[in-house]
Amino acid sequence: MSFVYARSTKGAQVKAGSSRYDVCIVGAGVSGANIARRLSAYELDVVLVDKEADVSFGTSKANSGIIHGGFHDHKDQLKGRLELQGAMMFDRLRQELDFPFKRCGIVVVALHEDEMRAIEQLYAQGVANGVIGIEMCSRERMLELEPKLNPDVVGGLWAPSGGIVEPYRFVFALVESARKNGVEMLTNFLVETAERSGDDWVVAAADGRSLKARYVVNAAGLYADELSRIFGAEEFAIKPRKGEYYLLDRLTKAKTERVVFPVPTSVSKGMLVIPTVEGTVLIGPTAETIGDKEDLSTTRDQLEKILSTARAMVPSVSEYDVITSFAGLRPALGDDFYIDASAKAPNFIQVAGIQSPGLTASPAIGEYVKDILKRQGLKLVEKTDYDPFIEKRPHVKDLTPFEVDELAKTDPAWANMICRCEKVSEAEIVQAIRAGHTTLDGIKYFTRAQMGRCQGGFCTYKIIKIIMRETGLSWDQITKNGGQSRVLKDAL
C-alpha cells in the first residue's frame, strides 16, 4: 500500500478531496498520527495537516524511542494513566503495522546506597500503578540482568515491560494506516489564520490553501501555544526543553541488552544508555530549558556530560564509537499533559505539553481524544471495511542472500545496494519515494539509509540521483527536510 501526500504548489490552491472535513488534526507527530489513525476507523472525513515537508519532522523524530515501564509517573496524573494504557497497546500495533519494536526491559541503576531510597519509591509507585513484573534488585541481580553495568552498582530496579521502538517509522506506519482508511494528509501546511463560519472552522495556511472543519485538534507540539492563540483558545506557553543525544556505532562494546536508566532527578528521568531497536546505541539526553524553538545545536560540553554519566553506568561507553550527534526539543508545559476540550474556543481540542512519556502514551492519547470528541458531539459510526493492517515491506538487511536473489529476479534494484552501512537497496529507496517521502530526511527515516557509520557519505549522492529520476525534480530542488534546506546549490 503506497500513498502520496498532497503538497503545496507556489501560487496555487491545492486541496485533497473535499475542502470540508469533520475533523482537522494539526500536527503529524506521534500524537496527531495516533489520533488520525484512531478516527480513521469511523465514518468521518478527517484531514491531518503539518507545517513540515513530511510527517514526524518535529519532536517525534528526535527522542529516546523508549516504551516506558510505568513506574516514573503516578497513575493519579493523566500522563501516568495514559502511559500505562499506551504501553500495553504496542504489541497489537506491532502486529498491525510495519515498525520495529522490542520489549527488552528497563533497569534503573543505583550506584550509591543513598540512591536506593529513590529506587524504593519508584518500586512502590510501580506497584501502586499495577506494573507487571517490576522488581527491586540486588547488585548480583542487576549484573545478571545486564552484565555490562558498572560492577560498583549497589542495586536497582527491573521493569520487564519496558521496551524500545523506532519512533519515526512508528509515525510513518500510523499515517500510512490512517491514509489507507481514508484520512487526507496535507504537508507544508503552516496554519496562519482560523475563524468561525457557522458551525465550522475555516483554517487557512500561509501559502493560501484553506479548508473547513467542524472540529480541530491541536497536536502542534512545540507550537501548540501559538496555534491555541490563532484559534482564540487558552493562553499558555510551551517552553522548549532541549535534549542532546549521541549515537554509537552498532559495533560498540557498550551495547547493552536493556535500557539503562540512572536514578531520576526533579528535572528529568536522566541520561540513559539505550540499545536501539535497529542495533546502534543511543546515549543521552540532556535536559536544558531554552527560548528558541528552532535550536537543535549540540555542544562539546554536553557531550562530555553525557559521556561521563553514561560511563558511570556502563564503563565501556567510548567517545570513539560516536558516529553522530543530534538534539530534540520537548514541548514542556507544567507537570502533566494538557488534553481537554477548550473552554474558550468551540469544538477545539487541546493536546499540548506532550513530553515524556508522550511516545509511550500516544496510542492511548488517540483513544482519549476520540472520547473527548464524542462527548463534544462528534457522531462516531464504525466503518464496516476498516482495515488496521498495512503491507509489510521487505528489508534487505533482514533477508538471506537467497531471498534477495528471488526478489532481484523480478526487480534487479533489490540487488543494488545503495547504503552499505545499513544494507538498504535501491528498491527500498524507490519504495520510500513512491510512498511520498521525497526529502533526504524522509528517506532516511523511512529506510535508515544515511544512518550508518558514514552518515550518508557513501549513499547521499546516489539517493539524490534516484529522487531526481523518480520525481522529475532537478538537482537544486532536492532538500534535506523541505523548505530552504537545499542540499546542492549553484556556487555562482
ZISULZI-V492546 format. One record per residue. N is the residue number from 1. RES is the residue in three letters. PSI is psi as a letter, one per 40 degrees, with the letter a starting at -180 (* if undefined). Layout:
BEGIN
N | RES | PSI
N | RES | PSI
END
This chain:
BEGIN
1 | MET | h
2 | SER | i
3 | PHE | i
4 | VAL | h
5 | TYR | i
6 | ALA | h
7 | ARG | i
8 | SER | i
9 | THR | h
10 | LYS | h
11 | GLY | e
12 | ALA | i
13 | GLN | h
14 | VAL | h
15 | LYS | i
16 | ALA | h
17 | GLY | a
18 | SER | i
19 | SER | e
20 | ARG | h
21 | TYR | i
22 | ASP | d
23 | VAL | h
24 | CYS | h
25 | ILE | h
26 | VAL | h
27 | GLY | h
28 | ALA | f
29 | GLY | a
30 | VAL | d
31 | SER | d
32 | GLY | d
33 | ALA | d
34 | ASN | d
35 | ILE | d
36 | ALA | d
37 | ARG | d
38 | ARG | d
39 | LEU | d
40 | SER | e
41 | ALA | e
42 | TYR | i
43 | GLU | g
44 | LEU | i
45 | ASP | h
46 | VAL | h
47 | VAL | h
48 | LEU | h
49 | VAL | i
50 | ASP | i
51 | LYS | e
52 | GLU | i
53 | ALA | e
54 | ASP | i
55 | VAL | i
56 | SER | e
57 | PHE | e
58 | GLY | b
59 | THR | d
60 | SER | d
61 | LYS | e
62 | ALA | g
63 | ASN | a
64 | SER | e
65 | GLY | f
66 | ILE | h
67 | ILE | h
68 | HIS | i
69 | GLY | e
70 | GLY | e
71 | PHE | e
72 | HIS | d
73 | ASP | h
74 | HIS | i
75 | LYS | e
76 | ASP | d
77 | GLN | i
78 | LEU | d
79 | LYS | d
80 | GLY | d
81 | ARG | d
82 | LEU | d
83 | GLU | d
84 | LEU | d
85 | GLN | d
86 | GLY | d
87 | ALA | d
88 | MET | e
89 | MET | e
90 | PHE | d
91 | ASP | d
92 | ARG | d
93 | LEU | d
94 | ARG | d
95 | GLN | d
96 | GLU | d
97 | LEU | i
98 | ASP | g
99 | PHE | i
100 | PRO | h
101 | PHE | i
102 | LYS | h
103 | ARG | g
104 | CYS | e
105 | GLY | i
106 | ILE | h
107 | VAL | h
108 | VAL | h
109 | VAL | h
110 | ALA | h
111 | LEU | e
112 | HIS | i
113 | GLU | d
114 | ASP | d
115 | GLU | e
116 | MET | d
117 | ARG | d
118 | ALA | d
119 | ILE | d
120 | GLU | d
121 | GLN | d
122 | LEU | d
123 | TYR | d
124 | ALA | d
125 | GLN | d
126 | GLY | d
127 | VAL | d
128 | ALA | d
129 | ASN | e
130 | GLY | f
131 | VAL | h
132 | ILE | h
133 | GLY | e
134 | ILE | i
135 | GLU | h
136 | MET | h
137 | CYS | i
138 | SER | i
139 | ARG | d
140 | GLU | d
141 | ARG | d
142 | MET | d
143 | LEU | d
144 | GLU | d
145 | LEU | d
146 | GLU | g
147 | PRO | e
148 | LYS | e
149 | LEU | i
150 | ASN | h
151 | PRO | e
152 | ASP | e
153 | VAL | h
154 | VAL | e
155 | GLY | a
156 | GLY | a
157 | LEU | i
158 | TRP | h
159 | ALA | g
160 | PRO | e
161 | SER | e
162 | GLY | i
163 | GLY | a
164 | ILE | i
165 | VAL | i
166 | GLU | h
167 | PRO | d
168 | TYR | d
169 | ARG | d
170 | PHE | d
171 | VAL | d
172 | PHE | d
173 | ALA | d
174 | LEU | d
175 | VAL | d
176 | GLU | d
177 | SER | d
178 | ALA | d
179 | ARG | d
180 | LYS | d
181 | ASN | f
182 | GLY | e
183 | VAL | h
184 | GLU | i
185 | MET | h
186 | LEU | h
187 | THR | i
188 | ASN | f
189 | PHE | g
190 | LEU | h
191 | VAL | h
192 | GLU | d
193 | THR | i
194 | ALA | h
195 | GLU | i
196 | ARG | h
197 | SER | g
198 | GLY | b
199 | ASP | e
200 | ASP | i
201 | TRP | h
202 | VAL | h
203 | VAL | h
204 | ALA | h
205 | ALA | i
206 | ALA | d
207 | ASP | e
208 | GLY | e
209 | ARG | i
210 | SER | i
211 | LEU | i
212 | LYS | i
213 | ALA | i
214 | ARG | d
215 | TYR | i
216 | VAL | h
217 | VAL | h
218 | ASN | g
219 | ALA | f
220 | ALA | e
221 | GLY | b
222 | LEU | d
223 | TYR | e
224 | ALA | d
225 | ASP | d
226 | GLU | d
227 | LEU | d
228 | SER | d
229 | ARG | d
230 | ILE | d
231 | PHE | e
232 | GLY | f
233 | ALA | a
234 | GLU | i
235 | GLU | h
236 | PHE | i
237 | ALA | h
238 | ILE | h
239 | LYS | h
240 | PRO | h
241 | ARG | h
242 | LYS | h
243 | GLY | h
244 | GLU | i
245 | TYR | i
246 | TYR | h
247 | LEU | h
248 | LEU | i
249 | ASP | i
250 | ARG | e
251 | LEU | e
252 | THR | i
253 | LYS | e
254 | ALA | e
255 | LYS | h
256 | THR | i
257 | GLU | d
258 | ARG | i
259 | VAL | h
260 | VAL | h
261 | PHE | i
262 | PRO | i
263 | VAL | h
264 | PRO | i
265 | THR | a
266 | SER | e
267 | VAL | d
268 | SER | i
269 | LYS | e
270 | GLY | i
271 | MET | h
272 | LEU | i
273 | VAL | h
274 | ILE | h
275 | PRO | h
276 | THR | i
277 | VAL | e
278 | GLU | e
279 | GLY | e
280 | THR | a
281 | VAL | h
282 | LEU | h
283 | ILE | h
284 | GLY | a
285 | PRO | i
286 | THR | i
287 | ALA | g
288 | GLU | h
289 | THR | h
290 | ILE | i
291 | GLY | e
292 | ASP | h
293 | LYS | e
294 | GLU | e
295 | ASP | h
296 | LEU | f
297 | SER | i
298 | THR | i
299 | THR | i
300 | ARG | d
301 | ASP | d
302 | GLN | d
303 | LEU | d
304 | GLU | d
305 | LYS | d
306 | ILE | d
307 | LEU | d
308 | SER | d
309 | THR | d
310 | ALA | d
311 | ARG | d
312 | ALA | d
313 | MET | d
314 | VAL | g
315 | PRO | d
316 | SER | e
317 | VAL | h
318 | SER | h
319 | GLU | d
320 | TYR | e
321 | ASP | e
322 | VAL | h
323 | ILE | e
324 | THR | i
325 | SER | i
326 | PHE | i
327 | ALA | i
328 | GLY | i
329 | LEU | h
330 | ARG | h
331 | PRO | g
332 | ALA | h
333 | LEU | g
334 | GLY | a
335 | ASP | e
336 | ASP | i
337 | PHE | i
338 | TYR | g
339 | ILE | h
340 | ASP | i
341 | ALA | h
342 | SER | h
343 | ALA | e
344 | LYS | d
345 | ALA | h
346 | PRO | i
347 | ASN | f
348 | PHE | h
349 | ILE | h
350 | GLN | h
351 | VAL | g
352 | ALA | i
353 | GLY | f
354 | ILE | g
355 | GLN | a
356 | SER | h
357 | PRO | f
358 | GLY | d
359 | LEU | d
360 | THR | d
361 | ALA | e
362 | SER | d
363 | PRO | d
364 | ALA | d
365 | ILE | d
366 | GLY | d
367 | GLU | d
368 | TYR | d
369 | VAL | d
370 | LYS | d
371 | ASP | d
372 | ILE | d
373 | LEU | d
374 | LYS | d
375 | ARG | d
376 | GLN | e
377 | GLY | e
378 | LEU | h
379 | LYS | h
380 | LEU | h
381 | VAL | h
382 | GLU | i
383 | LYS | h
384 | THR | d
385 | ASP | e
386 | TYR | h
387 | ASP | h
388 | PRO | e
389 | PHE | i
390 | ILE | i
391 | GLU | h
392 | LYS | h
393 | ARG | h
394 | PRO | i
395 | HIS | h
396 | VAL | d
397 | LYS | d
398 | ASP | e
399 | LEU | i
400 | THR | i
401 | PRO | d
402 | PHE | d
403 | GLU | d
404 | VAL | d
405 | ASP | d
406 | GLU | d
407 | LEU | d
408 | ALA | e
409 | LYS | d
410 | THR | d
411 | ASP | h
412 | PRO | e
413 | ALA | d
414 | TRP | d
415 | ALA | e
416 | ASN | h
417 | MET | h
418 | ILE | d
419 | CYS | h
420 | ARG | d
421 | CYS | d
422 | GLU | e
423 | LYS | g
424 | VAL | h
425 | SER | i
426 | GLU | d
427 | ALA | d
428 | GLU | d
429 | ILE | d
430 | VAL | d
431 | GLN | d
432 | ALA | d
433 | ILE | d
434 | ARG | e
435 | ALA | e
436 | GLY | e
437 | HIS | g
438 | THR | e
439 | THR | i
440 | LEU | d
441 | ASP | d
442 | GLY | d
443 | ILE | d
444 | LYS | d
445 | TYR | d
446 | PHE | d
447 | THR | e
448 | ARG | e
449 | ALA | h
450 | GLN | e
451 | MET | e
452 | GLY | a
453 | ARG | d
454 | CYS | e
455 | GLN | f
456 | GLY | e
457 | GLY | d
458 | PHE | d
459 | CYS | e
460 | THR | d
461 | TYR | d
462 | LYS | d
463 | ILE | d
464 | ILE | d
465 | LYS | d
466 | ILE | d
467 | ILE | d
468 | MET | d
469 | ARG | d
470 | GLU | d
471 | THR | d
472 | GLY | e
473 | LEU | i
474 | SER | i
475 | TRP | d
476 | ASP | e
477 | GLN | e
478 | ILE | h
479 | THR | i
480 | LYS | d
481 | ASN | f
482 | GLY | a
483 | GLY | b
484 | GLN | e
485 | SER | f
486 | ARG | i
487 | VAL | d
488 | LEU | h
489 | LYS | i
490 | ASP | h
491 | ALA | e
492 | LEU | *
END
